[in-house]
Amino acid sequence: MRFISETRLDDGVLEREFTLGEIPGTLWTPGSAPAPLVLMAHNNGLPKAEPRLVARARYTAARGYAVATIDASGCGDRPRSAADEQARADLRRAMQAGEPVDEIFESFIGPLVEKAVPEWQTTLDALLSLPEIGGPVGYSGGWTALGIRLAVVEPRIAAAGFFAGGYVPRAQREEARQVTIPLLFLLQWDDAGNPRQQALDLFDAFGSKEKTLHANLGGHTGTPWFELEDGCRFLDRHLK
């Protein structure tokens, strides 16, 4: 892991850009150390510098957590394969025509998850070797499909916050039954692009004995700010 920039923010949080092989990432750390680690993942091609993700990361770091995100394959400035670009074009065409899109999502999101998991595990290995990070590890992010897979294969993750705002492939819906860590699941009740019943069925499928569903009125990007505070209280219970 090589740090390529460093900025001290007004609240004392240290923001550092890093590279790990071909993987670009950002790490935010609080003034106190060692700190528990929170992985914040994003998908749909968004960059790690997406303003909503950065705001969440900085807030969480100020609450005493090390927070890391990376641009997985196909996200941010990383190259996209011809197959990825074709899938995105097919998806746009189908949505504009009002056609079913689930099978396109299956062919698109599934491979992205398969590529992203080992990169996140490599990043986790490197992060946990830093003296300012002491574990345990949590997951918080809008990429629920990736979070499900990581929760199943990565025993170092002790708790997770998921956002029911993206397509979850059938494979991950089945894997949800194997997820047993504490969960906080956020649902936007009026998210037109993500069927409400599908999200409720996914919540029901999780095998965790401790799982909480927070549902709020509003569309995809309308999650109330107080949910970030509640999310940190959830992390406090399980990571500190």
C-alpha positions as CSV (number, residue, x, y, z in Angstrom):
1,M,0.0,0.0,0.0
2,R,1.4,3.4,-1.1
3,F,0.0,6.7,0.2
4,I,0.1,9.4,-2.5
5,S,-1.6,12.3,-0.8
6,E,-2.5,13.5,2.7
7,T,-4.9,16.1,4.0
8,R,-5.8,17.1,7.6
9,L,-9.4,18.1,7.8
10,D,-10.9,20.7,10.1
11,D,-12.3,18.0,12.5
12,G,-8.9,16.4,12.9
13,V,-9.6,13.5,10.5
14,L,-6.7,12.6,8.3
15,E,-7.7,11.9,4.7
16,R,-5.2,9.9,2.6
17,E,-5.3,8.7,-1.0
18,F,-3.5,5.4,-1.6
19,T,-2.8,2.8,-4.3
20,L,-2.5,-0.9,-3.8
21,G,-1.3,-2.4,-7.1
22,E,-4.0,-1.3,-9.6
23,I,-6.5,-0.5,-6.8
24,P,-7.0,3.2,-5.9
25,G,-8.5,4.0,-2.5
26,T,-9.0,6.5,0.2
27,L,-8.5,6.1,3.9
28,W,-9.9,8.4,6.6
29,T,-8.5,8.0,10.1
30,P,-9.5,9.8,13.4
31,G,-7.1,11.4,15.8
32,S,-7.4,8.5,18.2
33,A,-5.6,5.2,17.4
34,P,-5.8,2.3,16.9
35,A,-9.4,2.6,15.6
36,P,-11.9,0.1,14.4
37,L,-12.2,-0.2,10.6
38,V,-15.3,0.4,8.5
39,L,-15.3,-0.6,4.8
40,M,-17.5,1.7,2.6
41,A,-18.3,0.3,-0.8
42,H,-20.0,1.8,-3.8
43,N,-21.0,0.4,-7.2
44,N,-22.7,1.4,-10.4
45,G,-19.5,2.9,-11.7
46,L,-19.5,5.7,-9.1
47,P,-16.1,7.1,-8.1
48,K,-14.7,6.9,-4.5
49,A,-14.9,10.7,-4.5
50,E,-18.7,10.7,-4.9
51,P,-19.8,13.5,-2.6
52,R,-22.4,11.5,-0.6
53,L,-19.9,8.7,0.1
54,V,-17.2,11.1,1.1
55,A,-19.6,12.9,3.5
56,R,-20.6,9.7,5.1
57,A,-16.9,8.6,5.4
58,R,-15.8,11.8,7.0
59,Y,-18.7,11.8,9.5
60,T,-18.0,8.2,10.5
61,A,-14.2,8.9,10.8
62,A,-15.0,11.8,13.1
63,R,-16.9,9.4,15.3
64,G,-13.7,7.5,16.0
65,Y,-13.5,5.0,13.1
66,A,-11.0,4.4,10.3
67,V,-13.0,4.4,7.1
68,A,-11.7,3.0,3.7
69,T,-13.1,2.9,0.3
70,I,-11.7,1.8,-3.1
71,D,-12.6,2.0,-6.7
72,A,-13.4,-1.6,-7.6
73,S,-13.0,-2.8,-11.1
74,G,-15.2,-0.8,-13.5
75,C,-15.8,2.0,-11.0
76,G,-14.4,5.6,-11.0
77,D,-11.5,6.0,-13.4
78,R,-10.7,2.3,-13.6
79,P,-11.1,0.8,-17.1
80,R,-14.4,-0.9,-18.0
81,S,-14.4,-4.0,-20.0
82,A,-16.3,-4.2,-23.4
83,A,-18.8,-6.6,-21.7
84,D,-19.4,-4.1,-18.9
85,E,-20.0,-1.3,-21.4
86,Q,-22.3,-3.4,-23.5
87,A,-24.3,-4.4,-20.4
88,R,-24.7,-0.7,-19.4
89,A,-25.9,0.2,-22.9
90,D,-28.4,-2.7,-22.9
91,L,-29.6,-1.6,-19.5
92,R,-30.1,2.0,-20.6
93,R,-32.0,0.9,-23.7
94,A,-34.2,-1.5,-21.8
95,M,-35.1,1.1,-19.1
96,Q,-35.9,3.7,-21.8
97,A,-38.2,1.2,-23.5
98,G,-39.8,0.1,-20.3
99,E,-38.6,-3.5,-20.8
100,P,-37.7,-6.0,-18.0
101,V,-34.1,-5.4,-16.7
102,D,-33.5,-8.2,-14.1
103,E,-31.7,-10.5,-16.5
104,I,-29.4,-7.7,-17.7
105,F,-28.7,-6.8,-14.0
106,E,-27.9,-10.5,-13.4
107,S,-25.3,-10.6,-16.2
108,F,-23.8,-7.3,-15.1
109,I,-23.8,-7.1,-11.3
110,G,-22.9,-10.7,-10.7
111,P,-19.5,-10.5,-12.4
112,L,-18.7,-7.2,-10.7
113,V,-19.2,-8.8,-7.3
114,E,-16.9,-11.7,-8.2
115,K,-14.2,-9.3,-9.3
116,A,-14.6,-6.9,-6.3
117,V,-14.5,-9.4,-3.5
118,P,-10.8,-10.4,-3.8
119,E,-9.8,-6.8,-4.3
120,W,-11.6,-5.8,-1.1
121,Q,-10.0,-8.7,0.8
122,T,-6.5,-7.6,-0.5
123,T,-7.3,-4.1,0.7
124,L,-8.5,-5.4,4.1
125,D,-5.2,-7.3,4.5
126,A,-3.2,-4.2,3.9
127,L,-5.3,-1.9,6.0
128,L,-5.2,-4.2,9.1
129,S,-1.4,-4.2,8.9
130,L,-1.4,-0.4,9.6
131,P,-0.7,0.6,13.3
132,E,-3.5,3.2,13.3
133,I,-6.1,0.5,12.6
134,G,-7.0,-2.0,15.3
135,G,-10.1,-3.8,14.2
136,P,-12.8,-5.1,14.5
137,V,-14.2,-4.5,11.0
138,G,-17.6,-3.4,9.9
139,Y,-19.1,-2.9,6.4
140,S,-21.3,0.0,5.4
141,G,-22.4,0.8,1.9
142,G,-24.9,0.9,-0.9
143,W,-23.4,-2.1,-2.6
144,T,-25.5,-4.7,-0.8
145,A,-24.6,-7.6,-3.1
146,L,-20.9,-7.1,-2.4
147,G,-21.6,-6.8,1.3
148,I,-23.5,-10.0,1.4
149,R,-20.7,-11.9,-0.3
150,L,-18.1,-10.4,2.0
151,A,-20.1,-11.1,5.1
152,V,-20.3,-14.8,4.0
153,V,-16.6,-15.3,3.0
154,E,-14.8,-12.8,5.3
155,P,-14.9,-13.8,9.0
156,R,-13.1,-10.5,10.0
157,I,-16.3,-8.5,9.3
158,A,-18.3,-8.3,12.6
159,A,-21.3,-6.2,11.6
160,A,-22.8,-4.6,8.5
161,G,-25.1,-1.8,7.4
162,F,-26.8,-2.3,4.1
163,F,-28.8,0.0,1.9
164,A,-31.6,-1.6,-0.1
165,G,-31.0,0.6,-3.1
166,G,-29.4,-1.6,-5.7
167,Y,-30.0,-4.8,-7.5
168,V,-29.0,-8.0,-5.6
169,P,-28.4,-11.0,-7.9
170,R,-30.1,-14.3,-7.2
171,A,-26.8,-15.8,-6.0
172,Q,-26.4,-13.2,-3.3
173,R,-30.1,-13.4,-2.3
174,E,-29.5,-17.1,-1.6
175,E,-26.3,-16.3,0.2
176,A,-28.2,-13.9,2.5
177,R,-29.4,-16.9,4.5
178,Q,-25.7,-17.6,5.4
179,V,-25.2,-14.0,6.8
180,T,-25.3,-14.2,10.6
181,I,-23.6,-11.0,11.8
182,P,-25.6,-8.1,13.2
183,L,-27.3,-6.1,10.5
184,L,-28.8,-2.6,10.0
185,F,-30.9,-2.5,6.8
186,L,-32.0,0.8,5.3
187,L,-34.9,1.0,2.9
188,Q,-36.3,4.0,1.0
189,W,-40.0,3.3,0.8
190,D,-40.6,5.1,-2.5
191,D,-37.5,4.0,-4.4
192,A,-39.0,3.5,-7.8
193,G,-36.0,1.7,-9.2
194,N,-35.9,-0.9,-6.4
195,P,-39.0,-3.0,-5.7
196,R,-40.0,-2.6,-2.1
197,Q,-41.2,-6.2,-1.7
198,Q,-37.9,-7.6,-3.0
199,A,-36.1,-5.6,-0.4
200,L,-38.4,-6.8,2.4
201,D,-37.9,-10.4,1.2
202,L,-34.2,-9.9,1.3
203,F,-34.4,-8.6,4.9
204,D,-36.5,-11.7,5.8
205,A,-33.9,-14.0,4.2
206,F,-30.9,-12.8,6.3
207,G,-29.9,-15.4,8.8
208,S,-28.8,-12.9,11.4
209,K,-30.4,-13.2,14.9
210,E,-29.9,-9.4,15.3
211,K,-31.2,-7.5,12.3
212,T,-32.9,-4.1,12.2
213,L,-34.9,-2.6,9.4
214,H,-35.2,1.2,9.1
215,A,-37.7,2.3,6.4
216,N,-38.1,6.0,5.5
217,L,-40.4,7.7,3.0
218,G,-38.8,9.1,-0.1
219,G,-36.9,8.2,-3.2
220,H,-33.5,6.6,-3.8
221,T,-31.3,9.5,-2.7
222,G,-33.7,10.7,0.1
223,T,-32.3,8.8,3.0
224,P,-32.5,11.2,6.1
225,W,-29.3,12.4,7.5
226,F,-30.2,11.1,11.0
227,E,-29.8,7.6,9.6
228,L,-26.0,8.2,9.4
229,E,-26.0,9.0,13.1
230,D,-28.1,5.9,13.9
231,G,-25.7,3.9,11.7
232,C,-22.8,5.1,13.8
233,R,-24.6,4.1,17.0
234,F,-25.1,0.6,15.5
235,L,-21.4,0.4,14.8
236,D,-20.6,1.6,18.3
237,R,-22.5,-1.3,19.7
238,H,-20.7,-3.9,17.7
239,L,-17.2,-2.5,16.9
240,K,-16.2,-0.7,20.1
